[in-house]
C-alpha cells in the first residue's frame, strides 16, 4: 500500500468562535464522508453533545456543526494536506504536511479565547507549523493539548475524556445552546 496525498476538509468556524478545536488530519472515514469525526467509534460528537448540551444521535451532521458553532466552538485541522497510508496519525509522512492557514484564521477571530488540540499529533503539528507564525496577540492564547477522541485512543473512556475536555467550558457561553 502506498501513501496517498490527502486533502483535508474545510474549516467549520464562524465569526463568534471562542474555542477553536483542531484535529491533525481527518481519517479515511471522515474524508470519505466529507464530515468531521465521521468514524462511528470516534468520541468527538458525544463529547461535543455533552459540552454543548445536545444529543448527537438525534441531530444530523449539518445541525451538529450549527450547534457547536452557536455554542462558540469552531472545528478544523492543523494539517490541510499530507501523505498518509490509512487513517492513523502515526502513518502521516513527516515532511509531507502542508498546514492550513491557521494564523490568518486566528487573527480574524476577535472573540477567540482558546485553542484545543484533539490529540498529541495535532498539538505537535500546531507547535511545529502554526505557533511560530501566529501574530503577537494570538500567541498569548491558551493552547490545550487534549487527549484524542479517536477510537485508536482506546485507553481513554468517554467519561475520562469528558473530564479533560470539560476544561473548554470556561470559555463557552453559560447557556451553551442545546438542541
C-alpha positions in Angstrom: 0.0 0.0 0.0 1.4 3.4 -0.9 0.9 6.7 0.8 -1.9 8.8 -0.7 -1.9 12.6 -1.0 -4.8 13.7 1.1 -6.7 17.0 1.1 -8.4 17.9 4.4 -11.9 19.3 5.0 -12.9 23.0 5.1 -13.0 24.9 8.3 -16.2 24.9 10.3 -15.7 28.2 12.1 -17.8 31.3 12.3 -17.0 34.8 13.5 -18.3 34.1 17.0 -15.7 31.3 17.7 -14.4 31.4 21.2 -12.7 27.9 21.2 -11.0 26.5 18.1 -10.8 22.7 18.2 -8.0 21.4 15.9 -7.5 17.9 14.8 -4.4 16.7 13.0 -5.9 15.4 9.7 -9.2 13.8 9.1 -9.2 10.0 9.0 -10.3 7.9 6.0 -14.0 7.7 7.2 -14.2 11.4 7.6 -12.6 12.2 4.3 -14.8 9.7 2.5 -18.0 11.1 4.2 -16.7 14.8 3.9 -17.7 15.2 7.6 -15.5 15.8 10.6 -15.3 12.8 13.0 -17.4 10.5 10.9 -15.9 7.2 12.2 -18.7 5.7 14.3 -16.4 5.0 17.3 -14.9 8.4 17.4 -16.0 10.1 20.7 -15.8 13.7 19.4 -19.5 14.1 18.8 -20.6 12.6 22.1 -18.1 15.0 23.8 -19.5 18.0 21.9 -23.0 16.9 22.7 -22.2 16.8 26.4 -20.4 20.2 26.3 -22.9 22.0 24.1 -26.0 20.2 25.5 -27.4 18.3 22.5 -27.9 14.7 21.7 -25.6 13.9 18.6 -27.6 10.8 17.9 -30.8 12.9 17.4 -29.3 15.5 15.0 -27.7 15.2 11.6 -24.3 16.4 10.8 -25.2 19.9 9.5 -27.2 20.5 12.7 -24.3 19.3 14.8 -22.0 21.8 13.1 -24.6 24.5 13.6 -25.0 23.7 17.3 -21.2 23.6 18.1 -20.8 26.9 16.3 -23.7 28.5 18.1 -22.0 27.4 21.4 -18.8 29.2 20.3 -16.8 26.2 19.0 -15.0 26.0 15.7 -13.6 22.9 14.1 -10.7 22.5 11.7 -7.4 20.7 11.4 -3.8 21.8 11.7 -2.8 19.8 8.6 -4.5 20.7 5.3 -2.7 18.3 3.1 -0.3 15.4 3.7 0.6 11.9 2.6 -0.6 9.1 4.7 -1.2 5.3 4.4 -4.5 4.5 6.2 -6.1 6.7 8.9 -3.7 6.7 11.8 -1.8 9.9 12.7 1.3 7.8 13.0 1.1 7.0 9.3 1.4 10.7 8.3 4.6 11.0 6.3 6.7 13.6 8.2 7.7 16.4 5.9 4.6 15.9 3.6 2.4 18.1 5.8 1.0 21.3 4.5 -0.6 23.3 7.3 -3.9 25.0 7.0 -3.7 28.9 7.0 -4.4 29.0 10.7 -2.5 32.2 11.6 -4.8 34.2 9.2 -7.9 32.5 10.6 -6.9 33.0 14.2 -6.1 36.7 13.5 -9.6 37.2 12.1 -11.4 35.7 15.2 -11.7 38.6 17.7 -13.6 36.5 20.3 -11.2 33.6 20.2 -10.2 32.7 23.8 -8.5 29.3 23.5 -7.3 26.7 21.1 -7.8 23.0 21.8 -5.8 20.3 20.0 -7.5 17.0 19.7 -4.7 14.6 20.4 -0.9 14.7 20.7 -0.3 14.7 16.9 -2.5 17.8 16.5 -0.7 19.5 19.4 2.8 18.7 18.0 1.8 19.8 14.4 0.3 23.1 15.8 3.5 23.8 17.8 5.7 23.0 14.8 3.7 24.5 11.9 1.4 27.2 13.3 2.6 28.6 16.6 5.8 30.3 15.2 3.7 32.2 12.6 1.0 33.5 15.0 0.6 37.2 15.4 1.7 38.6 18.8 -1.8 38.8 20.4 -2.8 35.3 19.2 0.5 33.8 20.5 -0.8 34.5 24.1 -3.9 32.4 23.7 -4.0 29.2 25.8 -3.3 26.1 23.7 -4.6 22.9 25.3 -3.3 19.5 24.2 -6.3 17.3 24.9 -6.5 13.5 24.7 -7.6 12.3 21.3 -11.2 11.3 20.7 -10.0 8.8 18.1 -11.0 5.1 18.6 -7.3 4.4 18.4 -7.0 6.1 21.8 -8.9 3.2 23.4 -7.3 3.6 26.8 -9.4 6.7 27.4 -13.1 6.0 28.2 -15.7 8.6 27.3 -16.2 9.7 30.9 -12.4 10.1 31.3 -12.2 12.1 28.0 -15.1 14.3 29.1 -13.3 15.0 32.4 -10.4 16.5 30.4 -12.4 18.2 27.6 -14.7 19.8 30.2 -11.9 22.5 30.5 -13.3 24.1 27.4 -16.5 25.1 29.3 -14.7 28.0 30.9 -14.5 29.8 27.5 -18.0 28.9 26.3 -21.2 30.9 27.0 -23.1 29.7 30.1 -26.2 28.7 28.2 -24.2 26.7 25.6 -27.2 26.4 23.3 -28.7 22.8 23.3 -30.8 21.3 20.6 
